[in-house]
Amino acid sequence: MSQIVEVSNAHLDGLTPRQIVSELDKYIVGQAAAKKSVAIALRNRMRRQFVDEEIRAEIKPKNILMIGPTGVGKTEISRRLARLTTCPFVKVEATKFTEVGYVGRDVESMVRDLVDMAIDMVREEEIMRVEEEAERLVTEEILDALLPTTHTSESDSASTSDAGETPVRTTREKLQDKLEDGELEERYIEVLVEESVNPQVEVFSQDGMDQMGIDMGSMLSELLPSSKKKRRMRIREARAILFEQVLDSLINMDEVRQAGLQLAEEMGIIFLDELDKIAAGGREETGGPGVSRQGVQRDLLPMLEGTSVRTRYGTVSTENVLFIAAGAFNMSKPSDLIPELQGRLPIRVELDSLAAADFRRILCEPKDALVTQYRALMATEDVDLVVAEDAVAAIADIAYELNQTTENIGARRLTTVMERLVEDISYDADQLRGQTVVIDKAYVDAHLQDIVKDPDLSRYIL
């Protein structure tokens, strides 16, 4: 199995906190404090692996609570972290969960999702390790299908082996050369495909089976063995099927599952979004949906403190899983959470509201900036879309003004404004082929100013 973290000369390797913040800066404008906190937490996950075993068990993850209005980058930080980190990372919404006893998902399901993610990561690493060998075996399987070997008696084979072996080998080598050059991809071959029998009987939901620590799929596959059937297909289609069949023989899935469980326990990160929604109504709410919301908070307590969760692959401890929670808290306050849950989120980070200057940067600076996205979309129609600097400033000012006069939805307002602005250009793009379309301040004023001035229109359109 591959190691959990990279080791170079017995020193910790990988992204430093400064490098993590630098990567986040490419996509998220501002929010330096939040980036710094998550970068340190992520680095500490790796540092812990190199601490002496005696003290390692005492070092627990410092869970984080990010507080800030909607649209300022809380969820985006989690999305980018998931791509940066080599740790198993799961993002879930607290609103999906219900208290045990109510219909819906229980909080333990997020740990089961984390385990599935960890096992997939370990399996991907194993696939990369055996990929060359697997591709070689797939090629051999395809050659065997293209040039079946004839079975003869021992006396006949002894007399004809020398005479027949050379032409067969030569033909096989020629076929292999053509196969590597991609000349035989459309040729049909017969492949032995395993067809599993799936009975259409459901006693419990899959979540219920997971909660009981039962892998229903494996149980049924053992009781009802799969049958093999020959199918005729093109070589390019057969490659994927043969590759999966070869992997089954090269990868020990029992070892992969055990390594995945360990990876989830030691390096797992769960991002819990919309935490403020289960605090709505405060602790005084004793009826209606508030009962289930407070129940979810109580169910989260052992998860954050450390408990054992039964999954289909085995029992997982959440003692060393890092939880990063986030919420807007515009209809509630962090103090509305039950005190025990507040205590299990010791690091508080407040994200700043976005100003017009931030909107200008968001429109142009990130790698996935809105202006860049719209230019790429129009380029597919051979239209060169140019957004002038004064237009960027005007769009940012309008978005900021709308956030102040209506609901403040943060940077998401830019998407609404930009979509309205380029609507006519997108509609007529096929008639603008080969042309350069410039969006300047005058264009912005002409298309948006009337709507901005009318509060009723802006409330429903922008």
C-alpha positions as CSV (number, residue, x, y, z in Angstrom):
1,M,0.0,0.0,0.0
2,S,1.2,3.5,-0.7
3,Q,2.1,5.7,2.3
4,I,-0.4,8.2,3.6
5,V,1.9,11.2,3.2
6,E,5.0,11.7,1.1
7,V,8.4,11.3,2.9
8,S,11.6,12.8,1.7
9,N,14.8,12.2,3.7
10,A,12.6,11.5,6.8
11,H,11.1,15.0,6.6
12,L,7.6,16.1,5.9
13,D,6.9,16.8,2.2
14,G,3.9,18.3,0.4
15,L,2.2,21.6,0.4
16,T,3.2,24.0,3.1
17,P,0.5,26.3,4.7
18,R,1.9,29.2,2.6
19,Q,1.6,27.2,-0.6
20,I,-1.9,26.1,0.3
21,V,-3.0,29.7,0.8
22,S,-1.2,30.6,-2.5
23,E,-3.2,27.9,-4.3
24,L,-6.5,29.1,-2.8
25,D,-5.6,32.7,-3.8
26,K,-5.8,31.6,-7.4
27,Y,-9.6,31.0,-7.1
28,I,-10.8,32.9,-4.0
29,V,-10.4,36.6,-3.5
30,G,-9.7,37.8,0.1
31,Q,-10.7,35.9,3.2
32,A,-7.0,35.6,4.3
33,A,-7.9,34.5,7.9
34,A,-10.1,31.6,6.7
35,K,-7.5,30.4,4.2
36,K,-4.8,30.6,6.8
37,S,-6.8,28.5,9.4
38,V,-7.7,25.7,6.9
39,A,-4.1,25.7,5.6
40,I,-2.7,25.2,9.1
41,A,-5.3,22.5,9.9
42,L,-4.5,20.7,6.7
43,R,-0.8,20.8,7.3
44,N,-1.2,19.6,10.9
45,R,-2.9,16.5,9.5
46,M,0.4,15.6,7.8
47,R,2.6,16.8,10.7
48,R,0.8,14.4,13.1
49,Q,1.9,11.4,11.0
50,F,5.6,12.1,11.9
51,V,5.1,12.6,15.7
52,D,6.2,9.9,18.1
53,E,3.5,7.3,18.5
54,E,3.2,8.0,22.2
55,I,2.2,11.6,21.8
56,R,0.5,11.1,18.4
57,A,-2.5,9.5,20.1
58,E,-2.9,12.6,22.3
59,I,-2.9,15.1,19.4
60,K,-6.5,15.7,18.3
61,P,-7.7,17.7,15.3
62,K,-8.8,21.3,16.0
63,N,-12.2,21.5,14.4
64,I,-13.0,24.8,12.6
65,L,-16.2,26.9,12.4
66,M,-16.2,29.4,9.5
67,I,-18.8,32.2,10.0
68,G,-19.7,34.6,7.2
69,P,-22.6,35.8,5.0
70,T,-23.6,33.8,2.0
71,G,-21.5,34.1,-1.2
72,V,-18.2,35.2,0.4
73,G,-16.3,31.9,-0.3
74,K,-17.0,29.4,2.5
75,T,-18.2,26.6,0.2
76,E,-15.6,27.6,-2.5
77,I,-12.8,27.1,0.0
78,S,-14.1,23.6,0.7
79,R,-14.3,22.8,-3.1
80,R,-10.7,23.9,-3.7
81,L,-9.4,22.1,-0.6
82,A,-10.9,18.9,-1.9
83,R,-8.8,19.2,-5.1
84,L,-5.7,20.3,-3.2
85,T,-5.5,17.7,-0.5
86,T,-4.5,14.1,-0.9
87,C,-6.6,13.3,2.2
88,P,-10.1,11.8,1.9
89,F,-12.4,14.8,1.8
90,V,-16.2,14.8,2.0
91,K,-18.5,17.8,1.8
92,V,-22.0,17.4,3.3
93,E,-24.8,19.8,4.1
94,A,-26.2,19.7,7.7
95,T,-29.7,20.2,6.3
96,K,-29.7,16.7,4.8
97,F,-29.6,15.0,8.2
98,T,-32.4,14.2,10.5
99,E,-32.4,13.0,14.1
100,V,-32.3,9.2,14.6
101,G,-35.8,7.9,14.5
102,Y,-37.0,10.4,11.9
103,V,-37.2,9.6,8.2
104,G,-34.0,10.7,6.4
105,R,-30.3,10.3,6.6
106,D,-28.5,10.1,9.9
107,V,-25.3,11.9,10.7
108,E,-23.2,8.7,10.5
109,S,-23.8,8.5,6.8
110,M,-21.2,11.2,6.2
111,V,-18.5,8.9,7.9
112,R,-19.6,6.1,5.6
113,D,-19.2,8.4,2.6
114,L,-15.7,9.3,3.9
115,V,-14.8,5.6,4.0
116,D,-16.0,5.1,0.5
117,M,-14.0,8.0,-0.7
118,A,-10.8,6.7,1.1
119,I,-11.2,3.3,-0.3
120,D,-11.6,4.7,-3.8
121,M,-8.4,6.8,-3.3
122,V,-6.4,3.8,-2.2
123,R,-7.8,1.7,-5.1
124,E,-6.8,4.5,-7.6
125,E,-3.3,4.4,-6.2
126,E,-3.1,0.6,-6.6
127,I,-4.4,0.9,-10.2
128,M,-1.6,3.4,-11.0
129,R,0.9,0.9,-9.5
130,V,-0.2,-2.0,-11.6
131,E,-1.4,-0.1,-14.7
132,E,1.4,-1.1,-17.0
133,E,1.1,-4.8,-16.1
134,A,-2.7,-4.6,-16.5
135,E,-2.4,-3.0,-19.9
136,R,0.1,-5.7,-21.0
137,L,-2.3,-8.5,-19.9
138,V,-5.2,-6.8,-21.6
139,T,-3.2,-6.7,-24.9
140,E,-2.5,-10.4,-24.4
141,E,-6.2,-11.1,-23.9
142,I,-7.1,-9.2,-27.1
143,L,-4.4,-11.0,-29.1
144,D,-5.7,-14.4,-27.8
145,A,-9.1,-13.4,-29.0
146,L,-7.8,-12.2,-32.4
147,L,-5.6,-15.3,-32.9
148,P,-7.0,-18.2,-31.0
149,T,-4.5,-21.0,-30.2
150,T,-5.4,-24.4,-31.6
151,H,-5.2,-27.4,-29.3
152,T,-3.7,-30.5,-30.8
153,S,-2.6,-33.9,-29.4
154,E,0.8,-34.2,-27.9
155,S,2.2,-36.4,-30.7
156,D,1.0,-34.0,-33.3
157,S,2.2,-30.9,-31.4
158,A,5.7,-32.4,-31.0
159,S,6.1,-32.9,-34.7
160,T,4.6,-29.6,-35.8
161,S,5.8,-27.3,-33.0
162,D,8.9,-26.2,-34.7
163,A,7.3,-25.7,-38.1
164,G,4.1,-23.9,-36.8
165,E,5.5,-21.9,-33.9
166,T,7.4,-19.4,-36.0
167,P,4.5,-18.3,-38.3
168,V,2.1,-18.0,-35.4
169,R,4.6,-15.9,-33.4
170,T,5.2,-13.7,-36.5
171,T,1.5,-13.2,-37.0
172,R,1.0,-12.4,-33.4
173,E,3.8,-9.8,-33.4
174,K,2.3,-8.1,-36.5
175,L,-1.2,-8.0,-34.9
176,Q,0.4,-6.5,-31.7
177,D,2.1,-3.8,-33.8
178,K,-1.2,-2.9,-35.5
179,L,-3.0,-3.0,-32.1
180,E,-0.5,-0.6,-30.6
181,D,-0.9,1.7,-33.6
182,G,-4.7,1.7,-33.1
183,E,-5.4,0.1,-36.5
184,L,-7.6,-2.7,-35.1
185,E,-9.8,-0.6,-32.7
186,E,-13.0,-1.2,-34.8
187,R,-12.5,-5.0,-35.3
188,Y,-14.9,-7.2,-33.4
189,I,-13.8,-9.8,-30.9
190,E,-15.6,-12.1,-28.4
191,V,-15.1,-11.3,-24.8
192,L,-16.2,-13.4,-21.8
193,V,-18.3,-11.0,-19.6
194,E,-19.4,-11.7,-16.1
195,E,-23.1,-11.0,-15.6
196,S,-24.2,-10.8,-12.0
197,V,-27.7,-11.6,-10.9
198,N,-29.4,-8.7,-9.1
199,P,-32.7,-9.7,-7.5
200,Q,-35.3,-6.9,-7.4
201,V,-36.0,-7.3,-3.7
202,E,-35.3,-4.5,-1.2
203,V,-35.9,-5.2,2.4
204,F,-34.1,-2.2,3.8
205,S,-32.6,0.9,2.2
206,Q,-28.8,0.8,1.5
207,D,-28.3,3.4,4.3
208,G,-30.0,1.0,6.7
209,M,-27.7,-1.9,5.6
210,D,-24.7,0.3,6.1
211,Q,-25.8,1.3,9.5
212,M,-26.0,-2.3,10.5
213,G,-22.5,-2.9,9.2
214,I,-23.8,-5.2,6.4
215,D,-22.7,-5.2,2.7
216,M,-25.9,-6.5,1.1
217,G,-24.4,-6.5,-2.3
218,S,-21.5,-8.8,-1.4
219,M,-23.9,-11.1,0.5
220,L,-26.2,-11.5,-2.5
221,S,-23.3,-11.9,-4.9
222,E,-22.1,-14.8,-2.8
223,L,-25.5,-16.4,-2.5
224,L,-26.2,-15.9,-6.2
225,P,-23.0,-16.6,-8.2
226,S,-22.5,-14.6,-11.3
227,S,-22.7,-16.3,-14.8
228,K,-20.2,-15.7,-17.6
229,K,-21.4,-15.0,-21.1
230,K,-19.6,-14.3,-24.4
231,R,-20.3,-11.0,-26.0
232,R,-19.2,-9.7,-29.3
233,M,-17.9,-6.1,-29.3
234,R,-15.3,-3.8,-30.8
235,I,-11.8,-3.8,-29.4
236,R,-12.0,-0.2,-28.2
237,E,-15.1,-1.2,-26.1
238,A,-13.6,-4.4,-24.9
239,R,-10.5,-2.7,-23.4
240,A,-12.3,-1.2,-20.5
241,I,-14.1,-4.5,-19.6
242,L,-10.9,-6.5,-19.9
243,F,-9.0,-3.9,-17.9
244,E,-11.5,-4.2,-15.0
245,Q,-11.3,-8.0,-15.1
246,V,-7.5,-7.9,-15.0
247,L,-7.5,-5.5,-12.1
248,D,-9.5,-7.9,-10.0
249,S,-6.7,-10.4,-10.3
250,L,-3.9,-7.9,-9.7
251,I,-5.3,-5.9,-6.7
252,N,-6.1,-7.4,-3.3
253,M,-9.3,-5.6,-2.4
254,D,-9.1,-6.8,1.2
255,E,-5.8,-4.9,1.7
256,V,-7.3,-1.9,-0.1
257,R,-10.3,-1.8,2.2
258,Q,-8.1,-2.1,5.3
259,A,-5.8,0.7,4.0
260,G,-8.9,2.8,3.2
261,L,-10.3,2.4,6.7
262,Q,-7.0,3.5,8.2
263,L,-6.7,6.4,5.8
264,A,-10.2,7.6,6.7
265,E,-9.5,7.4,10.4
266,E,-6.1,9.1,10.3
267,M,-6.4,11.7,7.5
268,G,-10.1,12.1,6.9
269,I,-11.6,15.6,6.6
270,I,-15.4,16.3,6.6
271,F,-16.7,19.8,5.6
272,L,-20.0,20.4,7.2
273,D,-21.8,23.2,5.4
274,E,-25.0,25.1,6.3
275,L,-24.5,24.4,10.0
276,D,-26.5,27.5,10.9
277,K,-29.7,26.0,9.4
278,I,-29.8,23.4,12.3
279,A,-29.4,26.3,14.8
280,A,-32.4,28.3,13.4
281,G,-35.0,28.9,16.1
282,G,-32.4,28.7,18.9
283,R,-32.3,26.4,21.9
284,E,-35.7,27.5,23.1
285,E,-37.6,26.0,20.1
286,T,-39.3,22.9,21.5
287,G,-41.9,22.1,18.8
288,G,-42.1,21.6,15.1
289,P,-38.9,21.1,13.0
290,G,-36.8,22.5,15.8
291,V,-37.1,19.2,17.6
292,S,-35.3,17.4,14.8
293,R,-32.8,20.2,14.3
294,Q,-31.7,20.0,17.9
295,G,-31.6,16.2,17.6
296,V,-29.2,16.5,14.7
297,Q,-26.9,18.7,16.9
298,R,-27.0,16.1,19.6
299,D,-26.2,13.4,17.1
300,L,-23.2,15.5,15.8
301,L,-21.7,15.7,19.3
302,P,-20.2,12.2,19.4
303,M,-19.1,12.5,15.8
304,L,-17.0,15.5,16.6
305,E,-15.7,14.2,19.9
306,G,-14.8,10.8,18.6
307,T,-17.0,7.7,18.3
308,S,-17.1,4.4,16.4
309,V,-19.2,4.1,13.3
310,R,-20.1,0.8,11.7
311,T,-19.7,0.7,7.9
312,R,-20.0,-2.1,5.4
313,Y,-16.2,-2.4,5.5
314,G,-15.7,-2.4,9.2
315,T,-15.8,-0.1,12.2
316,V,-14.3,3.4,11.9
317,S,-13.3,5.8,14.7
318,T,-13.9,9.5,14.1
319,E,-11.5,10.5,16.9
320,N,-8.9,11.8,14.5
321,V,-11.2,13.0,11.7
322,L,-11.0,16.8,11.1
323,F,-14.4,18.6,10.9
324,I,-14.6,22.0,9.2
325,A,-18.1,23.6,9.7
326,A,-19.5,26.6,8.0
327,G,-22.6,28.7,8.1
328,A,-23.9,32.2,7.3
329,F,-25.7,32.6,10.7
330,N,-27.8,35.4,9.3
331,M,-31.0,34.0,10.9
332,S,-29.3,32.6,13.9
333,K,-26.1,33.0,16.0
334,P,-23.3,30.5,16.8
335,S,-24.5,30.8,20.4
336,D,-27.8,29.3,19.3
337,L,-26.0,26.0,18.9
338,I,-26.1,23.8,22.0
339,P,-23.0,24.6,24.2
340,E,-21.5,21.1,23.8
341,L,-21.4,21.5,20.0
342,Q,-19.9,25.0,20.3
343,G,-17.1,23.5,22.5
344,R,-16.2,20.9,19.8
345,L,-15.6,23.7,17.3
346,P,-12.8,25.6,19.1
347,I,-11.4,27.6,16.2
348,R,-13.7,30.4,15.0
349,V,-13.0,32.2,11.7
350,E,-15.1,35.1,10.5
351,L,-15.2,35.8,6.8
352,D,-15.6,39.4,5.6
353,S,-18.4,40.7,3.5
354,L,-17.4,41.6,0.0
355,A,-17.1,45.2,-1.2
356,A,-17.2,46.6,-4.8
357,A,-13.4,46.4,-5.0
358,D,-13.6,42.7,-4.2
359,F,-16.2,42.2,-6.9
360,R,-13.9,43.8,-9.5
361,R,-11.1,41.4,-8.5
362,I,-13.5,38.4,-8.6
363,L,-14.6,39.3,-12.1
364,C,-11.1,39.1,-13.6
365,E,-8.4,37.7,-11.3
366,P,-9.3,34.1,-10.4
367,K,-8.4,31.3,-12.8
368,D,-12.1,30.6,-13.2
369,A,-13.2,34.3,-13.3
370,L,-16.6,35.0,-14.7
371,V,-15.2,37.2,-17.5
372,T,-12.9,34.3,-18.5
373,Q,-15.7,31.9,-18.5
374,Y,-18.0,34.0,-20.8
375,R,-15.1,34.7,-23.2
376,A,-14.4,31.0,-23.5
377,L,-18.1,30.3,-24.2
378,M,-18.3,32.9,-26.9
379,A,-15.0,31.7,-28.4
380,T,-16.7,28.4,-29.3
381,E,-19.0,30.5,-31.6
382,D,-15.9,32.3,-33.0
383,V,-17.0,35.5,-31.2
384,D,-14.2,37.6,-29.5
385,L,-15.8,39.0,-26.4
386,V,-13.9,41.9,-24.8
387,V,-15.0,43.3,-21.5
388,A,-13.4,46.8,-20.9
389,E,-12.1,47.8,-17.5
390,D,-14.7,50.5,-17.1
391,A,-17.4,47.8,-17.7
392,V,-15.9,45.6,-15.0
393,A,-16.0,48.5,-12.6
394,A,-19.6,49.3,-13.5
395,I,-20.7,45.6,-13.2
396,A,-19.0,45.4,-9.7
397,D,-20.7,48.6,-8.6
398,I,-24.1,47.4,-9.7
399,A,-23.7,44.1,-8.0
400,Y,-22.6,45.7,-4.8
401,E,-25.5,48.3,-4.9
402,L,-28.0,45.5,-5.5
403,N,-26.6,43.6,-2.5
404,Q,-27.1,46.6,-0.3
405,T,-30.6,47.5,-1.5
406,T,-32.0,43.9,-1.7
407,E,-30.8,40.6,-0.2
408,N,-27.0,40.3,0.2
409,I,-26.1,37.2,-1.7
410,G,-22.4,38.0,-2.0
411,A,-20.4,37.1,-5.1
412,R,-23.3,35.1,-6.5
413,R,-24.9,38.4,-7.5
414,L,-22.2,38.8,-10.1
415,T,-23.4,35.7,-11.9
416,T,-27.0,37.1,-12.0
417,V,-25.8,40.4,-13.3
418,M,-23.4,39.0,-15.9
419,E,-25.9,36.5,-17.2
420,R,-28.4,39.4,-17.8
421,L,-25.7,41.5,-19.4
422,V,-24.6,39.0,-22.0
423,E,-28.0,37.5,-22.7
424,D,-28.5,39.3,-26.1
425,I,-24.9,38.4,-27.2
426,S,-25.4,34.8,-26.3
427,Y,-28.7,34.7,-28.2
428,D,-27.2,36.2,-31.4
429,A,-23.8,34.6,-31.2
430,D,-24.3,32.5,-34.4
431,Q,-24.9,35.8,-36.3
432,L,-21.8,37.4,-34.8
433,R,-19.2,34.9,-36.0
434,G,-15.8,36.4,-36.7
435,Q,-16.7,39.6,-35.0
436,T,-15.3,41.3,-31.9
437,V,-18.0,42.4,-29.4
438,V,-16.9,45.0,-26.8
439,I,-18.7,45.4,-23.5
440,D,-18.0,48.9,-22.1
441,K,-19.6,51.1,-19.5
442,A,-22.0,52.5,-22.0
443,Y,-23.2,49.0,-22.9
444,V,-23.6,48.1,-19.2
445,D,-25.6,51.3,-18.5
446,A,-27.8,50.7,-21.5
447,H,-28.7,47.1,-20.5
448,L,-28.8,47.3,-16.7
449,Q,-29.3,50.8,-15.5
450,D,-33.1,50.9,-16.0
451,I,-33.5,47.6,-14.0
452,V,-31.2,48.8,-11.2
453,K,-33.1,52.1,-10.8
454,D,-36.4,50.3,-10.4
455,P,-36.3,48.5,-7.1
456,D,-39.2,46.2,-8.0
457,L,-37.6,45.0,-11.2
458,S,-34.2,44.5,-9.6
459,R,-35.8,42.5,-6.8
460,Y,-37.3,40.0,-9.2
461,I,-34.9,40.1,-12.2
462,L,-31.5,40.7,-10.6
